Amino acid sequence: MEEKGSIFQTTMDSEVIAHLLARSPKKDAKEAMVWALSQLEGAYSLVLMVNHMLVGARDTFGWRPLCLGRFDGAYILASETCALDLIGAEYVRDIEPGEVVFIHKDKIESIKPFNKTPCAFCIFEFIYFARPDSNIFGFNVYTARKTLGEQLGREFPIPADIVMPIPDSGTSAALGFSKATGIPYETGLIRNHYIGRTFIQPSQLVRDFRVKIKLNPVKEVLKDKRVIVIEDSIVRGTTSRARVKAIREVGAKEIHMRVSCPPLRFPCFYGIDFPTKKELIAFKHSVEWVRDFIGVDSLEYLSLEGMLKSMPCAKENFCTACFTGKYPIKPSTRLSKEILEE
């Protein structure tokens, strides 16, 4: 597109769509939108305004969630249903994979102009990204995470005094683990809610600092205890290492980490800001190496089969590329290939 004269102002992938709309040979706004989206290959869930029209679109694989709501006669589009709850709106339905909706005042038009493909719902939405009070892909996130924890407890039980989560995304899984094993659930880390998510921060120095001030251990809960720590995932391992160190420093006798998904070994090209393969700790190293690096007495990951078994819909509907390296769309750009080779 740059070779054809497009001048990009940002690094956001959504700007590509704006340039496609501007270049569309179609004059009608609806036709121009369909033409622009037909040029794309990959993951997108979009909400945009075109003059007085609200447009929503979801890629044919359905990687990311997008839902339709209604409030006081008006239609609403949001990525998660919790947004509807906040304003008292009614959930109507999910925007389906490959669907484009055009909303003008109180009227809605739906079309499916693209060839159908298999579904590839992002399983990491259930593990980490979506809010637990949301329903995505037709199912509740909290329930799915709790089920992951129960399966994790069945696969890797160990004697301990308490089960505790890494807040907040590990909380639901920790409750499930506690239920499956009968080990009491406790809040061993208190989260500072004014700090954002750490793994997407721009540098390791910033990530390390924010990890330190994001969670504070409760000494009275952890001292002299055998502790099972439930983590939703391990990306680089540095945040987990810092958290384990903090728990150890307040006197925990044993620390056993259980992770409610399999090892993350491959980069994601469909909307998650995972790093290159060489930065993913599980790609380069064994579970035992990661255990030593993090500083826990034992470390176990949920099996791929156990994760898929815990999901509320058919396993063939999910994208698991970050765990398996099996990409629903093969990365085709030079940059993507370089990332994979690294």
N, C-alpha and C positions, 0 to 999 in steps of 0.2 A: 504493500500500500504506500509506503514511503517512496518507493521507486516511481510510483505513479503520481506523486505530488502531495500525499497526505502529510500534514505536519502535526505530530502528536505533542500535546502539552503536558501529559502525565504518563506514568507507567501503569495506570489502571487498565486492565483488560476491557472494561466496559467502554472505554473510549473508542475501541475498535468498532463497536456497534454504532456509535454516533457517526463515525466516518462512513460506515457502510450505508447508513440511512441517508447521509448527505450525497452519497454517490449513486443512490438507487436510480435505475432508469424508470421506475414507476413514479407517477405523480400523485396518485391516491395514497393517503397516509397508511391505510391498512395494507395495501398491496406493497408499499415500500417496506413496511415492517416485516412482512412475510418474506420478501426478497432478501432483506438484510440477514434475517435469521437463517435462511436457507444456505447462506454462504459459510455458516459456522459449523465447526465440528468439535464437540466437547460439552462441557457442563455449563449451564446457566439457568438461573431463575431470576426473571426480570420483572420489575415494576417501573413503569415510566409514564410520563405525561406527554402527549402530543396534542398541542392546542388545548381543546376542552375535553379531550378523550384520555381515559386511564387505560393503559395497556398492561397485561400480564402475560408472561410466556415462560414455558418450562421446556428444557431440552427433551428429546425423545427418550433418553435413558432415565430421566427423572432423578439425577444425582442429588439435587438439592430440593428441600421441601418448599412448597408455595401453596397457600390456602386462600379460599374465598370466604368472606364474611359479609354480614348485613347488619346495618344499624340505622334505625330511624328512616328507612326507605332508601338508604344509600348502600352501595356495594363497597367492600373494603378488600384490599389485597395485602397479605403479610406472609413473611417467611415461616412464622410459627404461630400457633393458635393462642399462645400466651398474650400476644399483642391484642387479639380480639377481646380476651378476658379483661384486660386493663381498662378498656373503654366501654365494657358492657355490651359488646357486639355478639351477634349470633354466628356461630360457625355454620357455614352452608355445606362446603365440600372442599376437597383438595383440587387444585388445578392439576389436570392429568398430564403425564409425560407426553410431550409433543403437542400440547394444547396451547393455543393463543386466544386470549379473551380481550374483547374491546368493550369498555364500559363508558357510556355517555349518559350522565344524569342517572336515571333509574332503570336504564335499559342495558342489557348485556348480550353480547354476541360471542359465540364460541365457535372456533374452527380448529381442525386438525389437518394442517396442510402438508405435513411431512411424512415420509415413509416411516413405518413403525419399526422399532428396534427392541431388543430385549431390555427389560428393566435393569438398572444398575444403581439402586438406592445406596447412598453412602452409609455404610454401617457405622462409621465413626461419628455420625450425627447422634446415634443412640448411645455411643460410648462416652462422648465428651462434649460435642459442640452444642447440641440443642439444649434448651432449658428443660429441667425435669417436669415442669408443670405444663409443657406443651404436648400436643399430639402431632406426630409427624408420620407421613406415609400411612396414615390411618390408625396409628397406635400410640399409646402413651409412653413417653420417654422414661418417667420415673419407674413404671412397672417393668420396662425392659431392663433398666440398669439394676434393679433389685433382683431380677431373675438371673442376670449375669453373675451377681454376687453369690446367689444360692448355688449356681453351677460351680463357681470357683471354690466354694466351701466343700462341695461334694468331691471335687477333684483333688484338692490339696489341703486337707485338714491338718492341724498341728496343735499340740497342747499349748494353751496360753491363758493368760488371765483376762485380757481384754482384746476387743476388736475395735479399731479406730480408723476413720477415713482420713485421706488427704482432702480437706474441704475445697470446693463444694462438690465437684463432679464425682468424687469417690464416695460420697455419703450414701447414696442409694445402694450401691454395690456392697458397702460395708454392712448396711442393715440386712441385706440378703445373706451375706456371709455369716453374720451373727445368727440369723434364723436357722440356717442350714446346719451350723455346728453347735449351737447352744452356748457359745461363748459370749459373755455380756458385751454390749456395744457401749462405747464411751467416746466423748469428745475430747481428744487429747491435744488437738491443735485448734486455736481460735484464729479465725481469718479476719484480716483487716479488709473491710469491704470497699475501701477507697483506693485499692490497688488493682490494676487491670491484670489480664492474663499474662503470664510470664513467658511462655514459650514463643510468643509472637513478638517479643520485644526486639529492637533492632541490633543489639550487640550483647555479647556474653557478659560484659561488665555490668550493663544495665539489668540483664536477667538475674545475675547473681545477687545484686543489691536488692532488687524487688522481691526475690524469693525470701531474703532474710527478714524483710519488714512485712511481708504479706501474711505469714503464719507465725503465731507465737505458741510454744508448747505450754501445757498446764502441768506443772511439776507435781502437784498433789495427785493427779490422775496417773502419771507415768512412772513415778519413782518406785524402783524395786519391782516393777511389773514385767511379765513376759507379754510383749505387745505384738499383735498382728496389725500391720499397717496395710490398708487397702488403697491402692493407687489405680486410677482409671487407665493410665498408659505411661510408658517411659519413652521419651523421644531422644534427647541427648544424654540424659542421666544426671546432669548437673543439678537440676532442681531437686530430684529425689535424694541425691547425695547430701545436699544442704539440709533437707528436712530430716533425714535420718541422723545427721550429726547433731541437730538441735534436740531431737528426742533423746539421743544418747547422753547428751550433756546434762539433762535434768534427771538422770538416774535410772533410765529404763534398763532392766536386767538383760532382756533378750529382745531383739527386733526381727520380726519375720515379715517380709513384704510379699503381698499377693496382688497380682495385676489382673484387672478384669477384661483384658483382651490379650491376644497373642503378641509376640514381639513385632515391633514396627521395623521392617527391614527395607522398605522401598519407598521412594518419594511419590507424592501424589501430584497429579497434573490436572485435577478436577476441582480445585477450589480450596484445598487445605494447604496452609503455608508450611508444609514439612520441608526440611532441608534436603540437600543432596544425600546420596547413599552413604558417603563417607562420614557424614555428620550424624547419621542414625546409629546409635551405640549398638543396637542389636544386629545391624548388618555386618559389622566388623568383628564382633566378639560373641563368645559363648555366654550362656546364662550364668555359668560359674564366674566368668570374668566380670560380668556386670554386677553380680552379687558382691564380689570383692571391692569393686570400684565404688558402689553405693554405700557399702559398709554395713550390710545386714547379715544376720545369722543364717537366713535362708531366703531364697527368692524363687517364686514360681509364677508362670504366666498361664492364663486360661488357654486351653487348647482351641485350635481353630474349629474343631468339630463342636466343642462345648459352647463356643460363642455363637455359632450358627444355630445350634439347637435351642439356644436361649432367645432367639429372635422371634417376634410375634407373627412373622409371615414367612413364606417359603424362602429357603436359603438361596435358591437360584435367582431371586430378585435383587440380591445385594452385590455391590462392588466391594471386593476384599483385596484390591490391588496393593495397598500399603502393607499387607501381611504376606501376600503370596507372590507379588510381581506379575500377576495375570491381569493385564490391562484390557478393559472392555473395548477401548479404542487405542490402538498402538500409537505411542508417541512418535510423531513424524518429523518434528522440527529438529534442526541442528542442535539447538539449545537443549531440548529434551533428551536427545541422544547423549549429549555431553554429560548431563546430570546423571543419567543412568550408568554411563561408563565410569564416572567417578565413584 
